[in-house]
Structures are given as C-alpha cells and as structure tokens.
Amino acid sequence: MRKSFYITTPIYYPSAKLHIGHAYCTTLADTMARYKRLAGYDVFFLTGSDEHGQKIQRTAEKEGVTPIAYVDGIVAGFQKLWERLSVSNDDFIRTSEERHIKVVQEIFRRIYEKGDIYKGEYKGLYCTPCESYWTNLQLDDNGCCPDCHRPVEEVAEEAYFFRLSNYADRLLQHIEENEDFIQPVSRRNEMINFIKQGLEDLCISRTSFDWGIPVPGDEKHVIYVWFDALTNYLTPIGFLDDAEKFAKFWPADIHLVGKEIVRFHSIIWPCILMALDLPLPKQIYGHGWLVVKGDKMSKSKGNVVDPLLLIDEFGADAIRYFLLREINLGQDGNFSRDALITRINADLANDLGNLLHRTLNMIGKFQGGILVDPAGGATEFDESLTADAKTAVDNYTREMDVRALSDAVKTAWNFIGRASKYIDETAPWALAKDPAKKGALAAVLYNLAESLRIISIMVAPIMPTTAQKIHEQLNLPGDFAAVRLSDAEWGKTPLGLTVGTPVQLFPRIEIEGEGKQAVKKNKGKKS
C-alpha cells in the first residue's frame, strides 16, 4: 500500500485585494504536495475560502449585495490565481458549501452532547477584522487588538461556549512531548507560553448577525467563524461520508499557515479534535510573512503586490522560483521587483536556460540532433559529473523531506552550475574538430542531456511548467507526469534519441529607461 500525505493551506479569507502573500503560502504547499507525488505518495492537497463572519456581512452590506454574492466574486479570483500559478490542489473547500455546513453542525452536536459546549452570556472584547475574542489583559499598549492593532468592540450577547479550558493541560503535554507538532521552534515556544497563561472557555456563537452556519436546534445563533473554518480540514476527506478515505488521510501531515494564525490552529483546533476523540495533525507549520521595504504587506500601507500582474509580466514559474529560492521557510522574506528580475536573469536565463539551449544546440550542430553511442569514448571529467549528480539528488531528497525548500532549490541550481562547468572542462567544440575524439564528444553530449533530464525531475515541484518544457525539448519518451523521483538515476536517457529544437525558457529582461518599471524581454542568441 502506498504511503499517503495530506497537506493543507489555511482557507483564505475573502479579501477584496489579492496579494503576493496569498501566492506565497499556496506555492509552498503546492511544492510540498508535488514533491510527495514525485516521491510516490498518494497526496491530498486542500485549499479553499473562509466565507462567514461579521466582517463579511458588514462589507457586503456596504457594497449593497448579499454576503454570498460578495464572496462569490472574490473566490473566483482565488481560483483564477491558483490556476495561473499551476497549483495542483485536489479540492477547494468553501465554508458556505452544504457539504461543509453538515460537517460543522454534526461536530457541534457531538461536542454539545459530550457536555463540552454550554450556553451562557458573553461580555467582552471582539476584533471584527480578525474575528477574534480578547481579554483586557491581552490587548496591546493602545488597548487595541494585539494581532492587527485595530480597535476592538465591546460585545454582550447570549452565546454558546466551548470548554477549551478542559483541554489545556492535555494540549500542553502533547506540545511538550512532540517537538515537531508546532514548527518553527519560535512559534512552538509562543504557544507554550500562551497556554501557560491560562485558557478560558471559547465563545463559539453569535446572535448579532446571521451570516454563518446556524447552531443546530437554536438557529438564532450562528457558529463562530473560527470554529466553522477550522473544521474544513475534515470535510473533503470524508469525515461523515467516506470512512476509508478519512482513515487514509487523517491525521493531516501538515497544516501550513501564516504565523499570525498559528494560535487558532495549534490551540483551538487541537482542542476541538480532542473533544471529538480524533487524533491531532502531525504538524502545524507557521510560515513567515512577505515584507516590502521592511513592512508587512497591507492595503492601508499601499504596498500590496498583485500576483496576477506579476504572472502576466514574468510568468508563474519565475514567481514560484523566486518565492521558494529567496525565503527560508518559517522566516519573513523580502520581496522586491529588482530582486525578482535579478533572479530571473542570473538563475533562470543565464544558468538553467543557457545550459539547455547550449546543450541542444551542440547536439544539433555536432551530431545531427541525435544522442549517439559513445562506443567507449569518455573524458577525464565524466565520473566526477556522474558522482556530483548522485550527490545532488541525495541532498535534494534529504532537504525536501525536511521541508528545507530553499536549500533544495539551491542544491538543484548548484548542479546546474556543475553541468555548465562540465561544458567548459570538456570543450565539446574542440572535441568536434578531432575525428579521433568522436566517442568522447558523444559521451559529453549524452552526459549533458542526462544531467538536464535529472535537473528536470528536481525542478518539477518548484517550476512544473519549466520542467515539462525541458522534458519536451529533450524529446524524452513517455509522459512527464508519470516521472518519479526514483527516475533520477544516472543513465536513463536512451541512446539514439533525437532531441528537440531549443527554445529559450527564460529570455533575459532589460529595464527600458532609467527608473522605469516597464520590462523588455530579449529574444536572445543561440550558443
């Protein structure tokens, strides 16, 4: 039986403005999911949209539309972005869907019948933008929400409460005994300290608005948006209707979330699962933020970067490469247009693109486009290239297995550099002038094509469209979608193969005019 892997992003709040931060989290998750498929796992990758709550209702009212009409348009934007980014999610869950409503209400019933939900009255402070409850002691120095630093509202209404406090000690023990449960370590330490301050029972219903899932049997209440949203991870894997699928994929292998919502995922969510007598997810990983000139992106600061415009200009794979190469998972990372263009020119056009273009040109020029049998020919540099290829694949596999994505990207690019150095070491143009070195030339050109085949496998989770193009330009047999990591062994490119015509993967980019934002893509020259 093949191993399974279940990965989720948070279900995204329907913000009216898409930004590159949305693309970052989902690109991370997609790369992990693609790698696991490459490694032979049965993968279920979930993303979606979190559509209920007071903030949505108020915004829709201002727009003069119903809440569902308001979120429909925004959700379509998310789905378009994932498609443009080549995101390979297996499901897209909307919390307004009937399948999810049934799950949330059944979970409410089960926990209520267990005695861990009770009715009372809530009097306290609420941050509508974050959909978060706070105490006076938790507010920032200005008396505002400690997360978004905007004013909170005083709320007083009848409400249902979840006995979060019943599970504090058990949760703390689980976190302390399972070091990988919350990562990175800085997030883990934050959550331990938060729990040790004491957990209060959680208000999980509202009566002051109606855009939400009704409490079963008491429909003047709607269920608190986070209680609703967190349970989305159970809906698509058959919690109520497919026991076999649920057993296969639960517990989740990783919930990948932004660091600002780790608290909900690592405290509220595990307590809900404990109340349901379900196993906890294996890992909750809080990634960092993308920052622009030292500030987190926000509409109010005017530094939001539109990912769709970037994709229009530079292509999805270039954006994916930059995000994965430039930022260490778990840390904040800087985004700038200049840095993106530098990476495209240096790493994608010069390194990868030029290696493929030169290799195919030389095979075409010196051997009529055919990988001929070396007939025993070789150079003194061949064994070292072969050994370096194996080392690269081994290191890449180890790094991807521990989710060191940036390191894995660098490992792949180090081997790209090694293959380029091999061209300089062997000088195929010189070998081609000496008929006695025909076998050595054939060996060199075969080794370059084989290096590129292995490179295409390593870059497949990172830049899926580019990997496919390399496969196609090499004219390799078979469907690239069927290629697996185990195929990254030396010697699987067939002799006698007629390679394709080289087409530039990433033309160099030049800025048109000093200080201007417009870019120009060069047509480039053949090597």
Beta strands, then each sheet from edge to edge (+ up, - down):
strand 1: 4-12
strand 2: 42-49
strand 3: 91-94
strand 4: 117-127
strand 5: 132-134
strand 6: 153-162
strand 7: 182-183
strand 8: 202-203
strand 9: 205-206
strand 10: 214-215
strand 11: 218-223
strand 12: 254-258
strand 13: 284-287
strand 14: 290-292
strand 15: 295-296
strand 16: 333-334
strand 17: 509-511
strand 18: 519-521
sheet 1: 3+ 2+ 1+ 12+ 13+ 7+
sheet 2: 5+ 4- 6+ 8-
sheet 3: 9+ 11- 10+
sheet 4: 15+ 14- 16-
sheet 5: 17+ 18-
end
